[in-house]
Amino acid sequence: MSALLSWEQRRRLEDEAPTHVAVPSGSRLPVDYGDPAAPALHARLQELFGWPASPRIAGGRVSLTLHLLSPAQRPVQVTRDLANFWRETYFEVRKDLKGRYPKHYWPDDPMQAQATSRVRPRV
């Protein structure tokens, strides 16, 4: 299908509806368009530390639904408001996950923490 588009049209399509989104850990994660009304991004919680708000696509008109995952890739929270999650819910989720995954990185301040795709961030 993309072969039918000009270079300019493909570039605009990628800007408006990207196939992947770069997260603070440096990973590029695929966007799930299974529900066109609510495109989603599935990411481990540690990979999003330091991200102040939910990413937006379509020129900033659509907020991605974030499926926040445990280190075992299991969903722990679904949100469209990442800023509120960091303020209100993170500490409850952290308490539960810290008990289940004690070797992993669970900072007190997720907004100032270094995002990582590893068990602990590199020093």
MMTF fields as JSON, N, C-alpha, C and O atoms, coordinates in Angstrom:
{
  "mmtfVersion": "1.0.0",
  "mmtfProducer": "UNKNOWN",
  "numBonds": 491,
  "numAtoms": 492,
  "numGroups": 123,
  "numChains": 1,
  "numModels": 1,
  "chainsPerModel": [1],
  "groupsPerChain": [123],
  "chainIdList": ["A"],
  "bondAtomList": [4, 2, 8, 6, 12, 10, 16, 14, 20, 18, 24, 22, 28, 26, 32, 30, 36, 34, 40, 38, 44, 42, 48, 46, 52, 50, 56, 54, 60, 58, 64, 62, 68, 66, 72, 70, 76, 74, 80, 78, 84, 82, 88, 86, 92, 90, 96, 94, 100, 98, 104, 102, 108, 106, 112, 110, 116, 114, 120, 118, 124, 122, 128, 126, 132, 130, 136, 134, 140, 138, 144, 142, 148, 146, 152, 150, 156, 154, 160, 158, 164, 162, 168, 166, 172, 170, 176, 174, 180, 178, 184, 182, 188, 186, 192, 190, 196, 194, 200, 198, 204, 202, 208, 206, 212, 210, 216, 214, 220, 218, 224, 222, 228, 226, 232, 230, 236, 234, 240, 238, 244, 242, 248, 246, 252, 250, 256, 254, 260, 258, 264, 262, 268, 266, 272, 270, 276, 274, 280, 278, 284, 282, 288, 286, 292, 290, 296, 294, 300, 298, 304, 302, 308, 306, 312, 310, 316, 314, 320, 318, 324, 322, 328, 326, 332, 330, 336, 334, 340, 338, 344, 342, 348, 346, 352, 350, 356, 354, 360, 358, 364, 362, 368, 366, 372, 370, 376, 374, 380, 378, 384, 382, 388, 386, 392, 390, 396, 394, 400, 398, 404, 402, 408, 406, 412, 410, 416, 414, 420, 418, 424, 422, 428, 426, 432, 430, 436, 434, 440, 438, 444, 442, 448, 446, 452, 450, 456, 454, 460, 458, 464, 462, 468, 466, 472, 470, 476, 474, 480, 478, 484, 482, 488, 486],
  "bondOrderList": [1, 1, 1, 1, 1, 1, 1, 1, 1, 1, 1, 1, 1, 1, 1, 1, 1, 1, 1, 1, 1, 1, 1, 1, 1, 1, 1, 1, 1, 1, 1, 1, 1, 1, 1, 1, 1, 1, 1, 1, 1, 1, 1, 1, 1, 1, 1, 1, 1, 1, 1, 1, 1, 1, 1, 1, 1, 1, 1, 1, 1, 1, 1, 1, 1, 1, 1, 1, 1, 1, 1, 1, 1, 1, 1, 1, 1, 1, 1, 1, 1, 1, 1, 1, 1, 1, 1, 1, 1, 1, 1, 1, 1, 1, 1, 1, 1, 1, 1, 1, 1, 1, 1, 1, 1, 1, 1, 1, 1, 1, 1, 1, 1, 1, 1, 1, 1, 1, 1, 1, 1, 1],
  "groupList": [{"groupName": "MET", "atomNameList": ["N", "CA", "C", "O"], "elementList": ["N", "C", "C", "O"], "formalChargeList": [0, 0, 0, 0], "bondAtomList": [1, 0, 2, 1, 3, 2], "bondOrderList": [1, 1, 2], "singleLetterCode": "M", "chemCompType": "L-PEPTIDE LINKING"}, {"groupName": "SER", "atomNameList": ["N", "CA", "C", "O"], "elementList": ["N", "C", "C", "O"], "formalChargeList": [0, 0, 0, 0], "bondAtomList": [1, 0, 2, 1, 3, 2], "bondOrderList": [1, 1, 2], "singleLetterCode": "S", "chemCompType": "L-PEPTIDE LINKING"}, {"groupName": "ALA", "atomNameList": ["N", "CA", "C", "O"], "elementList": ["N", "C", "C", "O"], "formalChargeList": [0, 0, 0, 0], "bondAtomList": [1, 0, 2, 1, 3, 2], "bondOrderList": [1, 1, 2], "singleLetterCode": "A", "chemCompType": "L-PEPTIDE LINKING"}, {"groupName": "LEU", "atomNameList": ["N", "CA", "C", "O"], "elementList": ["N", "C", "C", "O"], "formalChargeList": [0, 0, 0, 0], "bondAtomList": [1, 0, 2, 1, 3, 2], "bondOrderList": [1, 1, 2], "singleLetterCode": "L", "chemCompType": "L-PEPTIDE LINKING"}, {"groupName": "TRP", "atomNameList": ["N", "CA", "C", "O"], "elementList": ["N", "C", "C", "O"], "formalChargeList": [0, 0, 0, 0], "bondAtomList": [1, 0, 2, 1, 3, 2], "bondOrderList": [1, 1, 2], "singleLetterCode": "W", "chemCompType": "L-PEPTIDE LINKING"}, {"groupName": "GLU", "atomNameList": ["N", "CA", "C", "O"], "elementList": ["N", "C", "C", "O"], "formalChargeList": [0, 0, 0, 0], "bondAtomList": [1, 0, 2, 1, 3, 2], "bondOrderList": [1, 1, 2], "singleLetterCode": "E", "chemCompType": "L-PEPTIDE LINKING"}, {"groupName": "GLN", "atomNameList": ["N", "CA", "C", "O"], "elementList": ["N", "C", "C", "O"], "formalChargeList": [0, 0, 0, 0], "bondAtomList": [1, 0, 2, 1, 3, 2], "bondOrderList": [1, 1, 2], "singleLetterCode": "Q", "chemCompType": "L-PEPTIDE LINKING"}, {"groupName": "ARG", "atomNameList": ["N", "CA", "C", "O"], "elementList": ["N", "C", "C", "O"], "formalChargeList": [0, 0, 0, 0], "bondAtomList": [1, 0, 2, 1, 3, 2], "bondOrderList": [1, 1, 2], "singleLetterCode": "R", "chemCompType": "L-PEPTIDE LINKING"}, {"groupName": "ASP", "atomNameList": ["N", "CA", "C", "O"], "elementList": ["N", "C", "C", "O"], "formalChargeList": [0, 0, 0, 0], "bondAtomList": [1, 0, 2, 1, 3, 2], "bondOrderList": [1, 1, 2], "singleLetterCode": "D", "chemCompType": "L-PEPTIDE LINKING"}, {"groupName": "PRO", "atomNameList": ["N", "CA", "C", "O"], "elementList": ["N", "C", "C", "O"], "formalChargeList": [0, 0, 0, 0], "bondAtomList": [1, 0, 2, 1, 3, 2], "bondOrderList": [1, 1, 2], "singleLetterCode": "P", "chemCompType": "L-PEPTIDE LINKING"}, {"groupName": "THR", "atomNameList": ["N", "CA", "C", "O"], "elementList": ["N", "C", "C", "O"], "formalChargeList": [0, 0, 0, 0], "bondAtomList": [1, 0, 2, 1, 3, 2], "bondOrderList": [1, 1, 2], "singleLetterCode": "T", "chemCompType": "L-PEPTIDE LINKING"}, {"groupName": "HIS", "atomNameList": ["N", "CA", "C", "O"], "elementList": ["N", "C", "C", "O"], "formalChargeList": [0, 0, 0, 0], "bondAtomList": [1, 0, 2, 1, 3, 2], "bondOrderList": [1, 1, 2], "singleLetterCode": "H", "chemCompType": "L-PEPTIDE LINKING"}, {"groupName": "VAL", "atomNameList": ["N", "CA", "C", "O"], "elementList": ["N", "C", "C", "O"], "formalChargeList": [0, 0, 0, 0], "bondAtomList": [1, 0, 2, 1, 3, 2], "bondOrderList": [1, 1, 2], "singleLetterCode": "V", "chemCompType": "L-PEPTIDE LINKING"}, {"groupName": "GLY", "atomNameList": ["N", "CA", "C", "O"], "elementList": ["N", "C", "C", "O"], "formalChargeList": [0, 0, 0, 0], "bondAtomList": [1, 0, 2, 1, 3, 2], "bondOrderList": [1, 1, 2], "singleLetterCode": "G", "chemCompType": "PEPTIDE LINKING"}, {"groupName": "TYR", "atomNameList": ["N", "CA", "C", "O"], "elementList": ["N", "C", "C", "O"], "formalChargeList": [0, 0, 0, 0], "bondAtomList": [1, 0, 2, 1, 3, 2], "bondOrderList": [1, 1, 2], "singleLetterCode": "Y", "chemCompType": "L-PEPTIDE LINKING"}, {"groupName": "PHE", "atomNameList": ["N", "CA", "C", "O"], "elementList": ["N", "C", "C", "O"], "formalChargeList": [0, 0, 0, 0], "bondAtomList": [1, 0, 2, 1, 3, 2], "bondOrderList": [1, 1, 2], "singleLetterCode": "F", "chemCompType": "L-PEPTIDE LINKING"}, {"groupName": "ILE", "atomNameList": ["N", "CA", "C", "O"], "elementList": ["N", "C", "C", "O"], "formalChargeList": [0, 0, 0, 0], "bondAtomList": [1, 0, 2, 1, 3, 2], "bondOrderList": [1, 1, 2], "singleLetterCode": "I", "chemCompType": "L-PEPTIDE LINKING"}, {"groupName": "ASN", "atomNameList": ["N", "CA", "C", "O"], "elementList": ["N", "C", "C", "O"], "formalChargeList": [0, 0, 0, 0], "bondAtomList": [1, 0, 2, 1, 3, 2], "bondOrderList": [1, 1, 2], "singleLetterCode": "N", "chemCompType": "L-PEPTIDE LINKING"}, {"groupName": "LYS", "atomNameList": ["N", "CA", "C", "O"], "elementList": ["N", "C", "C", "O"], "formalChargeList": [0, 0, 0, 0], "bondAtomList": [1, 0, 2, 1, 3, 2], "bondOrderList": [1, 1, 2], "singleLetterCode": "K", "chemCompType": "L-PEPTIDE LINKING"}],
  "groupTypeList": [0, 1, 2, 3, 3, 1, 4, 5, 6, 7, 7, 7, 3, 5, 8, 5, 2, 9, 10, 11, 12, 2, 12, 9, 1, 13, 1, 7, 3, 9, 12, 8, 14, 13, 8, 9, 2, 2, 9, 2, 3, 11, 2, 7, 3, 6, 5, 3, 15, 13, 4, 9, 2, 1, 9, 7, 16, 2, 13, 13, 7, 12, 1, 3, 10, 3, 11, 3, 3, 1, 9, 2, 6, 7, 9, 12, 6, 12, 10, 7, 8, 3, 2, 17, 15, 4, 7, 5, 10, 14, 15, 5, 12, 7, 18, 8, 3, 18, 13, 7, 14, 9, 18, 11, 14, 4, 9, 8, 8, 9, 0, 6, 2, 6, 2, 10, 1, 7, 12, 7, 9, 7, 12],
  "groupIdList": [1, 2, 3, 4, 5, 6, 7, 8, 9, 10, 11, 12, 13, 14, 15, 16, 17, 18, 19, 20, 21, 22, 23, 24, 25, 26, 27, 28, 29, 30, 31, 32, 33, 34, 35, 36, 37, 38, 39, 40, 41, 42, 43, 44, 45, 46, 47, 48, 49, 50, 51, 52, 53, 54, 55, 56, 57, 58, 59, 60, 61, 62, 63, 64, 65, 66, 67, 68, 69, 70, 71, 72, 73, 74, 75, 76, 77, 78, 79, 80, 81, 82, 83, 84, 85, 86, 87, 88, 89, 90, 91, 92, 93, 94, 95, 96, 97, 98, 99, 100, 101, 102, 103, 104, 105, 106, 107, 108, 109, 110, 111, 112, 113, 114, 115, 116, 117, 118, 119, 120, 121, 122, 123],
  "secStructList": [7, 4, 4, 4, 1, 7, 2, 2, 2, 2, 2, 2, 2, 2, 2, 2, 1, 7, 1, 3, 3, 3, 7, 6, 6, 1, 7, 3, 3, 3, 3, 3, 7, 1, 1, 6, 6, 1, 7, 3, 3, 3, 3, 3, 4, 4, 4, 4, 6, 6, 7, 7, 1, 7, 7, 3, 3, 6, 6, 6, 6, 3, 3, 7, 3, 3, 3, 3, 3, 7, 6, 6, 1, 7, 3, 3, 3, 3, 3, 1, 7, 2, 2, 2, 0, 0, 0, 0, 0, 2, 2, 2, 2, 2, 2, 2, 2, 2, 2, 2, 7, 6, 6, 1, 7, 7, 7, 1, 7, 6, 6, 6, 1, 7, 7, 7, 1, 1, 1, 1, 7, 7, 7],
  "xCoordList": [0.824, 0.0, 0.871, 0.57, 1.946, 2.777, 3.476, 3.922, 3.573, 4.187, 3.331, 3.831, 2.053, 1.158, 1.281, 0.757, 1.968, 2.099, 3.402, 4.411, 3.354, 4.58, 5.437, 4.977, 6.696, 7.595, 7.002, 7.025, 6.477, 5.884, 4.668, 4.494, 3.839, 2.664, 3.088, 2.483, 4.124, 4.616, 5.187, 4.956, 5.928, 6.49, 5.381, 5.458, 4.357, 3.23, 2.466, 2.06, 2.274, 1.599, 2.389, 1.797, 3.696, 4.536, 4.487, 4.537, 4.391, 4.269, 2.926, 2.866, 1.865, 0.512, 0.172, -0.48, 0.608, 0.286, 1.55, 1.693, 2.466, 3.747, 3.573, 2.668, 4.449, 4.416, 5.096, 4.761, 6.059, 6.802, 6.961, 6.927, 7.136, 7.37, 8.631, 8.796, 9.512, 10.716, 10.343, 9.681, 10.776, 10.494, 11.785, 12.867, 11.685, 12.878, 14.034, 15.181, 13.767, 14.849, 15.7, 16.783, 15.205, 15.906, 15.297, 15.657, 14.393, 13.73, 12.727, 12.183, 12.501, 11.428, 10.374, 10.605, 9.203, 8.152, 7.034, 6.698, 6.452, 5.395, 4.096, 3.74, 3.402, 2.082, 1.058, 1.111, 0.125, -0.921, -2.166, -2.798, -2.51, -3.696, -4.86, -5.744, -4.884, -5.969, -7.328, -8.32, -7.378, -8.589, -8.279, -7.619, -8.74, -8.386, -8.808, -8.206, -9.83, -10.288, -9.349, -9.331, -8.567, -7.665, -6.351, -6.122, -5.48, -4.185, -3.415, -3.512, -2.649, -2.018, -0.515, -0.002, 0.157, 1.579, 1.768, 1.346, 2.394, 2.656, 4.116, 5.015, 4.352, 5.724, 5.922, 5.035, 7.116, 7.447, 7.567, 8.072, 7.104, 7.061, 8.418, 8.493, 9.49, 10.826, 11.299, 12.171, 10.741, 11.168, 10.571, 10.979, 9.607, 8.922, 9.301, 8.792, 10.179, 10.583, 11.077, 11.829, 10.649, 11.065, 10.159, 10.306, 9.234, 8.308, 7.182, 6.436, 7.028, 6.066, 4.601, 3.725, 4.321, 2.925, 2.806, 3.797, 1.584, 1.324, 1.693, 1.426, 2.301, 2.641, 1.383, 0.356, 1.487, 0.356, 0.76, 1.916, -0.206, 0.007, -1.037, -1.805, -1.067, -2.029, -1.914, -2.917, -0.68, -0.472, -0.856, -1.216, -0.778, -1.112, -2.581, -2.987, -3.386, -4.825, -5.228, -6.281, -4.411, -4.782, -3.724, -2.542, -4.157, -3.251, -3.217, -4.261, -2.013, -1.902, -2.365, -2.107, -3.04, -3.387, -2.161, -1.671, -1.663, -0.464, -0.843, -1.585, -0.331, -0.472, 0.861, 1.847, 0.877, 2.097, 2.29, 1.388, 3.473, 3.737, 4.742, 5.588, 4.626, 5.598, 6.863, 6.866, 7.934, 9.132, 8.864, 9.614, 7.802, 7.441, 6.493, 5.905, 6.343, 5.488, 3.997, 3.214, 3.602, 2.185, 1.618, 2.291, 0.391, -0.192, -0.426, -0.949, -0.03, -0.28, -1.177, -1.806, -1.245, -2.078, -2.307, -1.429, -3.486, -3.797, -4.226, -5.103, -3.604, -3.903, -3.705, -2.932, -4.404, -4.172, -3.578, -3.228, -3.471, -2.971, -1.762, -1.885, -0.592, 0.628, 1.016, 1.503, 0.813, 1.158, 0.385, 0.956, -0.891, -1.7, -1.258, -1.259, -0.885, -0.392, 0.836, 0.922, 1.793, 3.0, 2.646, 3.233, 1.693, 1.324, 0.511, 0.75, -0.451, -1.446, -1.265, -1.373, -1.0, -1.084, 0.26, 0.339, 1.312, 2.617, 3.056, 3.59, 2.846, 3.37, 2.688, 3.324, 1.399, 0.707, 1.218, 1.484, 1.348, 1.842, 3.283, 3.65, 4.082, 5.487, 5.604, 6.441, 4.76, 4.802, 4.561, 5.26, 3.583, 3.272, 4.399, 4.823, 4.881, 5.911, 7.264, 8.029, 7.553, 8.83, 8.91, 9.987, 7.76, 7.73, 7.894, 8.55, 7.304, 7.382, 8.702, 9.202, 9.264, 10.485, 11.516, 11.806, 12.072, 12.975, 14.296, 14.918, 14.74, 16.016, 15.882, 16.882, 14.649, 14.421, 14.427, 14.319, 14.554, 14.682, 13.306, 12.5, 13.029, 11.766, 12.059, 12.024, 12.345, 12.749, 11.61, 10.432, 11.997, 11.014, 10.409, 9.244, 11.196, 10.718, 10.843, 11.915, 9.763, 9.853, 10.108, 10.571, 9.812, 10.04, 11.512, 11.943, 12.287, 13.712, 14.577, 15.793, 13.948, 14.691, 15.115, 14.498, 16.17, 16.664, 15.864, 15.779, 15.287, 14.554, 15.539, 16.669, 15.09, 15.972, 15.176, 14.027, 15.8, 15.197, 15.855, 15.576, 16.724, 17.443, 16.856, 15.921, 17.392, 16.936, 17.211, 16.36, 18.393, 18.79, 19.459, 20.06, 19.367, 20.028, 21.541, 22.103, 22.18, 23.64, 24.123, 23.524, 25.201, 25.745, 26.734, 27.295],
  "yCoordList": [-1.19, 0.0, 1.259, 2.227, 1.241, 2.443, 2.722, 3.844, 1.726, 1.934, 2.856, 3.453, 2.969, 3.834, 5.298, 6.183, 5.554, 6.914, 7.553, 6.878, 8.851, 9.587, 9.669, 9.363, 10.091, 10.226, 11.194, 10.919, 12.316, 13.329, 12.756, 13.02, 11.987, 11.386, 10.351, 10.273, 9.556, 8.583, 9.271, 8.829, 10.348, 11.105, 11.688, 11.638, 12.237, 12.809, 11.715, 11.908, 10.573, 9.46, 9.011, 8.739, 8.929, 8.533, 9.588, 9.239, 10.862, 11.92, 11.849, 12.017, 11.603, 11.591, 10.271, 10.267, 9.163, 7.833, 6.975, 6.08, 7.248, 6.528, 5.044, 4.647, 4.238, 2.799, 2.509, 1.528, 3.357, 3.177, 4.528, 5.582, 4.471, 5.674, 5.443, 4.387, 6.431, 6.354, 6.728, 7.739, 5.9, 6.138, 6.577, 6.43, 7.113, 7.64, 6.657, 7.086, 5.369, 4.391, 4.262, 3.677, 4.811, 4.703, 3.657, 3.589, 2.853, 1.84, 2.504, 3.569, 1.85, 2.255, 1.163, 0.032, 1.52, 0.541, 0.707, 1.832, -0.408, -0.316, 0.233, -0.028, 0.995, 1.509, 0.487, 0.02, 0.146, -0.827, -0.078, 0.641, -0.256, 0.376, -0.601, -0.419, -1.632, -2.61, -1.966, -2.386, -0.952, -0.154, 1.24, 2.023, 1.569, 2.855, 4.065, 5.132, 3.908, 5.015, 5.241, 6.325, 4.216, 4.333, 3.618, 2.531, 4.198, 3.566, 3.429, 4.28, 2.345, 2.022, 1.793, 1.468, 1.979, 1.712, 0.821, 1.18, -0.332, -1.279, -1.117, -1.339, -0.725, -0.463, -0.859, -0.687, -1.397, -1.66, -0.328, 0.651, -0.309, 0.903, 1.596, 2.821, 0.825, 1.405, 2.139, 3.004, 1.811, 2.458, 3.849, 4.602, 4.198, 5.486, 6.481, 7.602, 6.11, 7.052, 8.347, 8.324, 9.455, 10.754, 11.33, 12.497, 10.549, 11.051, 11.778, 11.144, 13.07, 13.842, 13.62, 13.77, 13.271, 13.142, 12.053, 11.64, 11.603, 10.59, 11.125, 12.287, 10.294, 10.74, 10.953, 10.31, 11.857, 12.18, 11.978, 12.179, 11.58, 11.411, 12.235, 12.971, 12.116, 12.84, 14.341, 15.033, 14.837, 16.265, 16.755, 17.919, 15.852, 16.225, 16.098, 16.459, 15.595, 15.492, 14.233, 14.21, 13.179, 11.886, 11.453, 11.357, 11.195, 10.694, 9.172, 8.526, 8.601, 7.138, 6.565, 7.141, 5.444, 4.702, 3.899, 3.091, 4.113, 3.424, 2.189, 2.276, 1.048, -0.192, -0.368, -0.807, -0.021, -0.091, -1.518, -2.121, -2.056, -3.473, -3.657, -2.8, -4.795, -5.192, -5.68, -5.808, -5.952, -6.515, -7.846, -8.226, -8.555, -9.816, -9.604, -10.559, -8.345, -7.986, -8.196, -8.375, -8.176, -8.297, -6.908, -6.066, -6.653, -5.314, -5.024, -5.862, -3.826, -3.402, -2.172, -1.902, -1.428, -0.223, 0.166, -0.013, 0.699, 1.245, 2.689, 2.964, 3.609, 5.028, 5.835, 5.457, 6.934, 7.934, 9.195, 10.14, 9.199, 10.369, 9.96, 9.676, 9.931, 9.488, 10.427, 9.968, 11.722, 12.685, 12.37, 12.397, 12.075, 11.728, 10.389, 10.225, 9.443, 8.158, 8.375, 7.808, 9.191, 9.436, 10.085, 9.738, 11.021, 11.732, 10.888, 10.922, 10.127, 9.486, 7.977, 7.486, 7.253, 5.791, 5.085, 3.965, 5.717, 5.06, 4.467, 3.358, 5.171, 4.721, 3.444, 2.614, 3.278, 2.029, 0.883, -0.215, 1.153, 0.145, -0.22, -1.395, 0.772, 0.564, -0.359, -1.261, -0.129, -0.949, -2.422, -3.301, -2.68, -4.053, -4.662, -5.789, -3.919, -4.443, -4.593, -5.504, -3.715, -3.792, -5.091, -5.671, -5.552, -6.834, -8.014, -8.997, -7.924, -9.021, -9.059, -10.132, -7.884, -7.779, -6.939, -5.81, -7.48, -6.683, -6.292, -5.318, -7.008, -6.681, -5.524, -4.956, -5.181, -4.128, -2.753, -2.614, -1.754, -0.355, 0.264, 0.342, 0.707, 1.341, 2.649, 2.666, 3.732, 4.983, 5.664, 5.436, 6.506, 7.28, 8.392, 8.747, 8.944, 10.029, 9.594, 9.725, 9.08, 8.57, 9.663, 9.368, 10.916, 11.995, 12.365, 12.87, 12.124, 12.441, 11.207, 11.318, 10.039, 8.781, 8.562, 9.076, 7.795, 7.434, 6.241, 5.208, 6.383, 5.289, 4.214, 4.509, 2.956, 1.862, 0.705, 0.474, -0.015, -1.241, -2.449, -3.594, -2.186, -3.226, -3.373, -2.656, -4.285, -4.47, -3.194, -2.729, -2.646, -1.395, -0.502, -1.005, 0.824, 1.696, 1.595, 1.281, 1.864, 1.887, 3.127, 4.197, 2.974, 4.114, 4.879, 5.87],
  "zCoordList": [0.0, 0.0, 0.0, -0.698, 0.781, 0.845, -0.49, -0.731, -1.343, -2.657, -3.526, -4.479, -3.201, -3.958, -3.541, -4.218, -2.438, -1.921, -2.383, -2.587, -2.539, -2.86, -1.599, -0.499, -1.779, -0.632, 0.388, 1.588, -0.073, 0.816, 1.56, 2.75, 0.878, 1.527, 2.576, 3.645, 2.277, 3.261, 4.489, 5.615, 4.281, 5.401, 6.271, 7.498, 5.637, 6.408, 7.156, 8.302, 6.508, 7.167, 8.395, 9.44, 8.288, 9.423, 10.534, 11.714, 10.174, 11.18, 11.911, 13.129, 11.169, 11.738, 12.432, 13.476, 11.858, 12.4, 12.398, 11.565, 13.33, 13.327, 13.628, 14.363, 13.052, 13.335, 14.665, 15.33, 15.065, 16.311, 17.009, 16.374, 18.327, 19.127, 19.957, 20.567, 19.974, 20.809, 22.238, 22.474, 23.191, 24.606, 25.301, 24.734, 26.521, 27.198, 27.383, 27.508, 27.405, 27.565, 26.305, 26.334, 25.205, 23.936, 23.011, 21.836, 23.519, 22.688, 21.747, 22.038, 20.623, 19.705, 19.767, 19.339, 20.309, 20.538, 19.511, 19.141, 19.045, 18.034, 18.604, 19.753, 17.78, 18.135, 17.663, 16.525, 18.544, 18.237, 17.771, 18.545, 16.49, 15.922, 15.832, 14.994, 16.671, 16.673, 16.892, 16.297, 17.74, 17.944, 17.404, 18.086, 16.195, 15.592, 16.431, 16.319, 17.264, 18.106, 19.29, 19.873, 19.646, 20.796, 20.509, 21.039, 19.682, 19.434, 20.74, 21.623, 20.851, 22.13, 21.988, 20.917, 23.113, 23.223, 24.441, 25.54, 24.259, 25.35, 25.75, 24.939, 27.017, 27.449, 28.902, 29.738, 29.187, 30.588, 31.307, 30.757, 32.518, 33.319, 33.408, 33.312, 33.591, 33.752, 32.499, 32.586, 31.347, 30.11, 29.954, 29.069, 30.806, 30.677, 31.761, 31.757, 32.691, 33.737, 33.093, 32.119, 33.645, 33.142, 32.066, 31.704, 31.55, 30.525, 31.238, 31.984, 31.043, 31.825, 31.453, 32.305, 30.218, 29.787, 28.726, 28.123, 28.514, 27.489, 26.114, 25.81, 25.283, 23.926, 23.094, 23.31, 22.152, 21.296, 19.835, 19.464, 19.023, 17.588, 16.846, 17.466, 15.549, 14.707, 14.926, 15.099, 14.916, 15.093, 16.476, 16.65, 17.481, 18.854, 19.195, 20.3, 18.278, 18.517, 19.265, 19.902, 19.202, 19.789, 20.796, 20.466, 22.017, 23.047, 22.967, 22.883, 22.993, 22.97, 24.303, 25.36, 24.244, 25.448, 25.836, 25.047, 27.04, 27.499, 28.305, 29.283, 27.887, 28.642, 29.359, 28.765, 30.64, 31.441, 31.907, 32.489, 31.65, 31.9, 33.028, 33.284, 33.692, 34.707, 33.993, 32.769, 34.74, 34.104, 33.393, 32.494, 33.788, 33.136, 31.962, 31.454, 31.528, 30.393, 30.675, 29.743, 31.94, 32.304, 32.555, 33.149, 32.111, 32.31, 33.796, 34.529, 34.223, 35.605, 35.646, 36.669, 34.554, 34.507, 33.061, 32.216, 32.775, 31.454, 31.676, 32.494, 30.946, 31.155, 29.885, 29.004, 29.806, 28.763, 29.377, 28.669, 30.698, 31.43, 32.262, 33.453, 31.625, 32.292, 33.428, 34.461, 33.26, 34.318, 35.595, 36.685, 35.474, 36.642, 37.236, 38.456, 36.391, 36.896, 37.77, 38.859, 37.311, 38.099, 39.437, 40.462, 39.441, 40.672, 41.636, 42.843, 41.119, 41.972, 42.16, 43.284, 41.114, 41.149, 41.229, 41.734, 40.743, 40.657, 41.984, 42.011, 43.079, 44.372, 44.859, 45.51, 44.55, 44.882, 44.002, 44.489, 42.714, 41.777, 42.14, 42.128, 42.456, 42.834, 44.034, 44.054, 45.037, 46.252, 45.913, 46.416, 45.068, 44.672, 43.838, 44.093, 42.844, 41.944, 42.642, 42.326, 43.576, 44.295, 45.092, 45.232, 45.617, 46.322, 45.386, 45.731, 44.202, 43.226, 42.475, 42.137, 42.214, 41.408, 42.17, 41.772, 43.26, 44.115, 43.447, 43.87, 42.432, 41.778, 40.792, 40.354, 40.447, 39.462, 40.109, 41.328, 39.269, 39.648, 39.88, 38.953, 41.11, 41.475, 42.215, 43.446, 41.511, 42.157, 42.916, 42.642, 43.879, 44.644, 43.798, 43.979, 42.872, 42.017, 40.549, 39.958, 39.962, 38.588, 37.548, 36.447, 37.883, 36.922, 36.813, 35.777, 37.857, 37.838, 37.582, 37.428, 37.538, 37.384, 35.934, 35.002, 35.775, 34.45, 33.926, 34.59, 32.751, 32.122, 31.679, 31.29, 31.746, 31.36, 30.785, 31.162, 29.871, 29.335, 30.007, 29.649, 30.979, 31.7, 33.109, 33.466, 33.9, 35.282, 36.086, 36.845, 35.908, 36.571, 35.538, 34.589, 35.704, 34.732, 34.819, 35.868, 33.706, 33.692, 34.402, 34.294, 35.122, 35.877, 35.049, 35.516]
}
